[in-house]
Amino acid sequence: MKPLPVLSSDEEAERFVADSDLSEYDLSGLLPTRFVARDQVRVLLTRPALDRAMAEARRAAVPLERYLGELLESALSTD
């Protein structure tokens, strides 16, 4: 198995994936990643609410934006 090359740009990565047989490469070290394209929204929070959200995000070990997004997604879920 070949090691994956170091790619320095998105364009280089796109060319590599398009032109390579990935079955020849060792992919065992890769981690699953979820990319989500989302629109941006500005939200105004009181300082106490922001402080609490920041503390909860730290406790969950996720970025504040992701924590708030997941919180809103959950609150708006129709399940």
LOPA-796694 format. One record per residue (C-alpha): residue number from 1; x, y, z; residue in one letter. Coordinates in pm, 1 decimal, m for minus. Layout:
BEGIN
rec i->NUM | east->X | north->Y | up->Z | aa->A $
...
END
This chain:
BEGIN
rec i->1 | east->0.0 | north->0.0 | up->0.0 | aa->M $
rec i->2 | east->119.9 | north->348.5 | up->m83.1 | aa->K $
rec i->3 | east->113.5 | north->627.7 | up->174.8 | aa->P $
rec i->4 | east->m113.2 | north->920.4 | up->96.7 | aa->L $
rec i->5 | east->71.9 | north->1221.6 | up->m42.8 | aa->P $
rec i->6 | east->69.1 | north->1555.7 | up->136.4 | aa->V $
rec i->7 | east->m160.8 | north->1786.8 | up->m58.4 | aa->L $
rec i->8 | east->m131.0 | north->2161.9 | up->m16.6 | aa->S $
rec i->9 | east->m454.3 | north->2289.4 | up->m171.1 | aa->S $
rec i->10 | east->m813.3 | north->2191.2 | up->m240.1 | aa->D $
rec i->11 | east->m738.2 | north->2194.3 | up->m612.6 | aa->E $
rec i->12 | east->m445.4 | north->1957.9 | up->m564.9 | aa->E $
rec i->13 | east->m664.2 | north->1725.2 | up->m355.1 | aa->A $
rec i->14 | east->m940.8 | north->1730.2 | up->m616.2 | aa->E $
rec i->15 | east->m690.9 | north->1640.4 | up->m891.5 | aa->R $
rec i->16 | east->m544.0 | north->1360.9 | up->m678.4 | aa->F $
rec i->17 | east->m885.0 | north->1205.5 | up->m608.3 | aa->V $
rec i->18 | east->m996.0 | north->1240.3 | up->m970.3 | aa->A $
rec i->19 | east->m677.1 | north->1090.6 | up->m1116.4 | aa->D $
rec i->20 | east->m581.2 | north->824.0 | up->m861.1 | aa->S $
rec i->21 | east->m691.6 | north->472.7 | up->m778.7 | aa->D $
rec i->22 | east->m753.2 | north->515.1 | up->m406.0 | aa->L $
rec i->23 | east->m751.8 | north->138.0 | up->m350.7 | aa->S $
rec i->24 | east->m371.5 | north->157.1 | up->m389.5 | aa->E $
rec i->25 | east->m335.3 | north->382.1 | up->m83.0 | aa->Y $
rec i->26 | east->m335.6 | north->311.3 | up->288.8 | aa->D $
rec i->27 | east->m648.7 | north->489.1 | up->417.3 | aa->L $
rec i->28 | east->m644.1 | north->327.6 | up->762.3 | aa->S $
rec i->29 | east->m533.7 | north->648.5 | up->935.6 | aa->G $
rec i->30 | east->m820.8 | north->858.9 | up->804.8 | aa->L $
rec i->31 | east->m1092.8 | north->978.8 | up->1038.7 | aa->L $
rec i->32 | east->m1455.9 | north->1031.3 | up->937.4 | aa->P $
rec i->33 | east->m1539.1 | north->1397.1 | up->891.7 | aa->T $
rec i->34 | east->m1872.8 | north->1561.5 | up->844.5 | aa->R $
rec i->35 | east->m1877.1 | north->1873.6 | up->628.6 | aa->F $
rec i->36 | east->m2193.2 | north->2075.4 | up->643.0 | aa->V $
rec i->37 | east->m2266.6 | north->2370.8 | up->419.0 | aa->A $
rec i->38 | east->m2483.7 | north->2614.3 | up->607.3 | aa->R $
rec i->39 | east->m2596.5 | north->2970.4 | up->580.3 | aa->D $
rec i->40 | east->m2473.5 | north->3210.5 | up->841.1 | aa->Q $
rec i->41 | east->m2709.0 | north->3375.0 | up->1086.7 | aa->V $
rec i->42 | east->m2630.5 | north->3641.1 | up->1342.8 | aa->R $
rec i->43 | east->m2783.9 | north->3580.2 | up->1685.6 | aa->V $
rec i->44 | east->m2784.7 | north->3825.6 | up->1974.5 | aa->L $
rec i->45 | east->m2749.0 | north->3672.7 | up->2320.4 | aa->L $
rec i->46 | east->m2734.7 | north->3825.9 | up->2663.0 | aa->T $
rec i->47 | east->m2395.3 | north->3798.7 | up->2833.6 | aa->R $
rec i->48 | east->m2522.3 | north->3539.1 | up->3085.1 | aa->P $
rec i->49 | east->m2665.9 | north->3324.6 | up->2804.6 | aa->A $
rec i->50 | east->m2343.2 | north->3351.9 | up->2604.7 | aa->L $
rec i->51 | east->m2132.0 | north->3264.9 | up->2908.6 | aa->D $
rec i->52 | east->m2345.2 | north->2958.5 | up->2978.1 | aa->R $
rec i->53 | east->m2334.5 | north->2850.9 | up->2612.9 | aa->A $
rec i->54 | east->m1956.7 | north->2888.8 | up->2610.0 | aa->M $
rec i->55 | east->m1925.2 | north->2679.5 | up->2925.2 | aa->A $
rec i->56 | east->m2150.9 | north->2406.6 | up->2781.6 | aa->E $
rec i->57 | east->m1957.1 | north->2402.9 | up->2453.8 | aa->A $
rec i->58 | east->m1629.2 | north->2365.6 | up->2644.9 | aa->R $
rec i->59 | east->m1778.8 | north->2082.1 | up->2849.6 | aa->R $
rec i->60 | east->m1893.1 | north->1910.0 | up->2528.5 | aa->A $
rec i->61 | east->m1548.7 | north->1977.8 | up->2372.7 | aa->A $
rec i->62 | east->m1698.3 | north->2134.1 | up->2059.5 | aa->V $
rec i->63 | east->m1666.7 | north->2481.4 | up->1908.7 | aa->P $
rec i->64 | east->m1926.0 | north->2730.6 | up->2031.6 | aa->L $
rec i->65 | east->m2079.1 | north->2772.8 | up->1685.5 | aa->E $
rec i->66 | east->m2128.9 | north->2397.7 | up->1647.0 | aa->R $
rec i->67 | east->m2276.8 | north->2370.7 | up->1996.5 | aa->Y $
rec i->68 | east->m2525.6 | north->2652.5 | up->1929.5 | aa->L $
rec i->69 | east->m2614.4 | north->2509.9 | up->1588.3 | aa->G $
rec i->70 | east->m2684.1 | north->2165.7 | up->1732.4 | aa->E $
rec i->71 | east->m2886.5 | north->2321.4 | up->2013.8 | aa->L $
rec i->72 | east->m3103.2 | north->2510.4 | up->1765.0 | aa->L $
rec i->73 | east->m3139.1 | north->2208.3 | up->1536.8 | aa->E $
rec i->74 | east->m3259.0 | north->2004.8 | up->1834.3 | aa->S $
rec i->75 | east->m3501.4 | north->2272.9 | up->1951.8 | aa->A $
rec i->76 | east->m3647.8 | north->2309.0 | up->1602.0 | aa->L $
rec i->77 | east->m3670.3 | north->1936.4 | up->1532.3 | aa->S $
rec i->78 | east->m4016.9 | north->1813.9 | up->1438.2 | aa->T $
rec i->79 | east->m3946.6 | north->1452.7 | up->1541.9 | aa->D $
END
